[in-house]
């Protein structure tokens, strides 16, 4: 049908603000941002029919029987890009990926999330998320294999006067805000050069779009300042990795479905079942939440070193009330803030594909609600400090310890193909198997250092 | 309570009331007794004649009680029967107006005197409402003397008074529906004007600021209801500065508030300004220039469509006219836009999908056959043809319908029927809304409400029953007509009948066909012309049928092919009397034929070769596959007839096979149609196609034997049989499958074995020759390559030779192939012996050893790597890809080789039966068998659907993204291609997992 109001708004804004290029963004299955630029004149057609492209050139889109695809911009995501402020300007929109007959493509991660949200909506729920994004600022441009160097030696909450990091966060936040992405907190994280920026609560699709934008903005701002922003989960052996702890809740209309006054931790039955679902399915969704070989070095890298010291990466499948060593934490309840009842899922890292990760998390939680899973007892101790025998007694399982284990758990899953769709599920598995095989072939520095002189 | 009879034996008051139609006579009697007014017998009789006597009585008594001079009213009612009729009729329909009268008893006077019959002009309505709020109608920009609540109340009282006047004429039949709807629009315009006067008085800063109010929707089209939202757009004069524009916006907001605010006198209606540029997010008021700029640059087809109904209704008339002059010329230019065809199709889908709202069956507006259907149909036709013809652009539904009819865009009878239904539905809507002056489109479900409605419409004997029947009839009529509305005029466009009616021009017809999804509108028009022109009975019947069939074609994957096919069938069968009868009387036949022709190339070809087969489309019983016995008897009889005649053996043999192949064509059509229509499941289709192939080969064999015997001048010296192998042996043939066979013979005792071999070979060769003769039907390919030694081996072997071969040489794959061997055709004694010979090989005692299992696994693993065509993604190969047919079949076959000796149920050639038996025997879990069975059945259905749609077989999921894949998707009943692909991937993944575990023995 004809253009709707939002599409018209976009067309008018292009005119008024003298915008000559519109970047149409979409995301491949691995979470890399893809972009195609169109001139304003083509946009009307793009709204009506989408822009054709060769899907086989995009990771995970390549159905061999389906090379031609369409990218159809979502006008509600229209934003002028602030780092190209000079006129003529540049704007962006996220796209939905369609088949040539106009039906949604099952290969589109955004559609995967939309379907998951649709399923939640069928049950009467809206899914809200609030991510805490960590990343490193490094000196110069990264080069293959060279040891990266953090921009500073600051630590947790350090206020480093006139530092790169300080300027960086200020500029970055201004840019985020100018693109309509609200920032809750920002501070220096525990490791040298490590930053944390928390985004405001929003529905999961918006959050996922925001994370895609966020990663790009951080890289752009860093470049302007001659530094490099990296979302690699674990760039340094000796420092903690970068995670994306995500707070989440379900709403039924205006009501927080996780909140029940008087219940233990004010946590409703729905909330408890959601956690139970996440716990039961945590191993099989790990490959999606922590999709790189390197992700597992964050999940497991700190265990020995920081046992008892409160490292931030959770490695064991359990939950706890305000327990930072648990995979799922139920934060301290604040009176008069019933709508703020939420849970925090802590294994996720920033290098995930946020659309797929949110879909997987939501799907696992909904499964718990649908099937009425019972929530096991919460963990009260620091799980890292327990002996493995103690953990066994308490029934606390480890998360997969490597990408290989995660792949195997994913292969056994019936839930994940349901959530991701068969196409994405299949592509993802094949791609990750290939990554694992490629990694396994590598002879590392570690081996050379340890072995070459003695063997 | 018993009432005494009075002296003159008149029935008691209560009995009389009951007979007059009061539903609660006791209450009525009490009310009358309690009332101070003296309501006489005549008046009581008259009350009984109203739609709802109880309602009318309460209203009347309340009015009399509140009235200062009840006697004057009673006298007027007695003296003037017209007043009596008008007042009582209104009171019998509307409690809201009764309440108004109770508050303003004096207002009954608008129903009296000659004025009561008079239709007010828009100007007089405007004057009367302006005066009511103390404004001077003569002013260019009248300002009210009353403001705030006083103004709002005064406006409502005056408005209701005019409404009462209108209801009096409406309900007594003085004003026709069109007049009522137009006057309601005028009244709304007057109220807006008065509202504007109040707003001016309340907004001094807007003094001198020119504002025009443009009516949209039903208000603009002068076809308003008693109560509905009034759609408007506000226009300010050019050259206002920001402050003045803000003042104008305040003024506009004031108008909206004055009309919609609730007061002790109720509210008028909501004023809805959402049709303005940018909708609710745009500024409430724009200048003329800003409107013009917006429509020039931004507005889209549907917005122009909304503008069609635009009409200045209040405020500055010159400004309003200037707005219209500026905007209207753009409206139809826009209809030529690129997205026009899509817009039309989207609208058409909206009309036809007609998502049923809640309480659908009681909905006047949105239910199928409701008001929305009529309005949409009319607008759609205006949209398709209005840009080329400025004579059909009226904003009023009834007028537009009349124009469309005059222009030949809609058939005259259709237009008349549609208009009459529209009037009926609108009258019902008005009555419903009058009751409480509420915005409603729901027909009541209580007896009282329905009764009042029926009686108000003049249905007195059985108000509820008659009303319901009438309503359903109209709704059905609308439904049927709007289906044909688009198609019928296409026939007139090409008709050669002397022009009694104006008709669609060829250009308009082509535009409409394109909008309906035909790719070659010129060709389509030619077919329509050929099918419908002429004076023959055939043309007459086809003229009736085509409008409906065109709709079915338009809904199917390939409308052009459908229409072409229909023309071809008609050309062949045209004047056959039974064909015409069939088409005329059997809707099912026509609908199924349309569906078949527009979705399946395979079936279209079959049907065109033997069009008389359309008869079978009429009933599901006819479409059920014929039993093997029936077919076999028919085929062998055909062969026998020709063997008995005394022509040359060569000719009669070919003719016999020709007859059998015709039978095969007919049966393939029968099975294919059942399949396409979802009447037969996968197993049934496989069995039926196998039966057809069996009968065909059997008849060809008999013919071949007859011929060879004639040539040899003696009976065949050997028993001969054909062994079905592969999918054929498994009774799982598809439409395009080759028939895998082996030929076996067994020389009769005392005959020369060499001679027998020669004769048997001759029979086999003749059989192949006969079936390979060029013919128009889909070929039945005989593939004998599964025989021992493949192509190198002899075509025919004796039973003994087979036995010797299998004993000495047989490899594991040959035992496996024998699992599917079923000697279906030929000598029954030989068939039994053949089975006895192979049973120990295919179902070996104690199963198979580890080495053999490993060989079979390795063979399959190699095949997975090598047998796939080069460059094909294995995952789209539904036969050889992971989880495909081959996976499932090999799982079943491995279990059979291992366990059939112990489990009798496994001794079957059928894949699904073997899986069932494996579950029974505990060799396979139910879940695993389901995964395998689901994948196998879906793959089989996909292959079938691909063949039906394309007419060519393929083992690949359809890869092109145009017609074929969409068509396959629709034939299989999926909502979208993505859903079909997902379903296949899911089934295949699960089946593959079972294969990995059960067949390859891998542990995960």
Interface residues (C-beta under 8 A of the other chain):
Chain A: X1 X2 X3 X5 X8 X9 X11 X12 X15 X48 X63 X64 X65 X66 X68 X99 X100 X101 X103 X104 X105 X106 X408 X411 X412 X417 X421 X422 X423 X425 X426
Chain B: X278 X279 X281 X297 X298 X300 X301 X302 X303 X338 X339 X342 X343 X346 X347 X872 X873 X875 X876 X956 X957 X958 X959 X961 X962 X965 X966 X976 X977 X978 X981 X982 X985 X986 X989 X1004
